[in-house]
Amino acid sequence: MPAVPHTSAVPRTSPVPREPVDTARPYVVGAFRIVAGLLFACHGAASLFGVLGGAKGGGTVDAWSWPGGFAAVIQLVGGLLVLLGLGTRTAALICSGSMAYAYFSVHQEHALWPIQNGGEPSVLFCWVFLAIAAVGPGGLALDGLLARRTAAVPATA
């Protein structure tokens, strides 16, 4: 008697319909990236230009001061790049690193836990941007649009 293959070992030949969650995933990731980038860019704009309440109660920081000015520039530029989905993984990784630096150089010396030392926004932004760097931009990103345009344009020799 010939051996009958186990049914779970037989590959499916018909396409399996995707779940609604799978269909929505790129857009949810994209929306998450857009919101995180917008909030981060607003934080940088507040520090650099004094808008949206400004830095430390209405002031501004010098863009070339260390570390606050450089952090504000990273927040504004990195946040906009993440928001647009342009160079997303690199920008998100730089944003994540800047927030890790902010936490350990500014907040951690005051107390161990972020709730005690005022470092919760730094920790959250650090992990949010690390997740975006790992997962990618999701849907609605300029990276994907540019990749499709580049692939659609035939190479000329």
PyMOL commands that set and color helices and strands:
alter all, ss='L'
color gray80, all
select helices_A, chain A and resi 7-9+20-49+68-84+88-107+114-117+120-135+142-152
alter helices_A, ss='H'
color red, helices_A
deselect
rebuild
show_as cartoon
